[in-house]
Amino acid sequence: MSAMVPVNNGKLKGLVAATFSPFTPDGEINLPMIGQYIDYLIEKQGVKNIFVNGTTGESVSLTVAERKCLTEEWCLKAKGKMNQVIVHVGCLSLKDSQELARHAVKVGADGIAVISPSFFKPKTADALRAYLREVASVAPTLPFYYYHLPAVTGVNVQVRDVIEGIEKLIPSFGGVKFSGSDLMDFGQCISYSQPQWSVLYGIDEQLLAGLAMGANGAVGSTYNYLGCHVNELISAFEKGNHDQARAIQFKMQELLSYAMKTGFDVGVNKQLMTDVSGLSLGPPRLPVMQCPSDHAQLLKKKYHSIFTKC
């Protein structure tokens, strides 16, 4: 196989859990927890694709060495169990991103994703495309995904402009993780999308709208503990049972609306996953604060009042 031919592991579709990075109580990465985590996603949630070292995984708070260790363990433990492991390799430093991209190839990832740098921000679609091209060029055998998260990065470049002709710049381009609320831009991405690309929606509480626009699947943090319910939502939508799909979406919105009223960041989300799954995922890394115990108990109670086990 030519080094310039992307590996084809099948089109990425359906649910993709954006995983939390497990830490020990004192804040070090906890590699032994990853095998249990993968088994939980498969057996309890019916989720067989993962997006690791992303926002939910606190990637920008980790060192390059830590991200490599996590990537290697996720890929090792997922082999033969998961359908696809997509590794987020975005950093503020282009060189760090390239280093992580090369490593992802080495350890058997199924694809890589890159978020826009968010300190020195690209001001145009061309600037962003140039950055993405430089990262993708060092891992040409892996499908490459652009990760759009404007609420966090502050980069509001239209994704439709970014993907215009991108297949010529990045032959390995595999699609977009679209975590923005602009459904017009999202729809234009779907309209332009090539048949082999995956355009995945990334705002969990609005997934049904994304599906209606033509999303191939979804990447999100809540699918770690709501995956079984969201699989039902997708199934209902595909069968034309829109009332059932809406009912599930509204339940998700009820939970997340409740959580957002008192603050729903990575720390709170990680605690909810710990409480629901029983996995010991540890605290978030500073400056993200650990969820207060009283808040955690209220959120856990709310979760169980809305959702029953699958």
Phi, psi and omega in degrees: 000133177297144179294346183261004181262120180298141174291137180250103178260018184091154181292132179286122181207170182079203183276139175231118179278124172278106192281150170280148174273119181287132178240157170284168179304333180264012169091011176268154180297142187242082186297322181300342181283342189294320178299317178295321180299312180299316179298321178298314181300318182288310189281323185261331185247346180067031181251126185234019172228141179226149177241107190253155178061035175264209179296312178300327179277006177059037188303319184287351176264002182254155174281163176301319180297318178295318180296323177296316180298316179296314180303313182299318182289318177301314181294319180295311184285336181275343184301126180082355180244310181270153175286309181216142173244112177260127183254122175280126183241010182292138178218170171289332181263126176303317182296321177295318178299318179295320178298317179291327177295315178299319180296320180300322176298314185299322186263005171091028175295157180265351179180163176232153178228152181222128173269157178292142170303146189235005173261292166274104189269140171294134184265347181223164176298322181296320179296317179293318179298321179296319178296312181300319180300319182294325177288312183298330186296336182271355179224059189291346181273354182253136172305138186244130182240136172272131182255110185260116181218070188297330181295334180261316184281334186077009179262107187255025176296132180299130181295325179303325178287326180294319186272359177300112179066017186293337179296338177281326178279322184231090182300336181272006184303129184245348179145200188225138164262103189262096180254055177231164184262359182279094184288340175291313177298318179299314179299321178294327175294316178299316181299322183275338190307139175281154186304327183275352181280157172245122175250108189251131181273143189237013175249102192303318185286355178236022185303319184300322176296320178297319178296319180297329179281346176115017179304141177279343181175198185210144174242127180194160181285326184289345179289350172296325183233355175242010186304317182296322179288321182288329172300324176293321178299312181297317179299317179297317179299315183295332179272359180083010178270077188287332177297316179294318179299316179296320181300319179290317179299319180294326176296317176300317180296323178298315179295311185288327175297317177298315181295321184291334181296331180247009178102117182230082179255189181300323180296316179292316180299318180295321179293320178297318177299318178299315183292322182283317187273333186082001178281144178269094185265351177078179181281165170285172179261137177305143017274001175290132183267152177290146181293127177301144186299322181292321177296317180299319181294320179295319181291320177298318179297319179296317179304311184287339176283339182261317186246138169259165180295150178290000000 
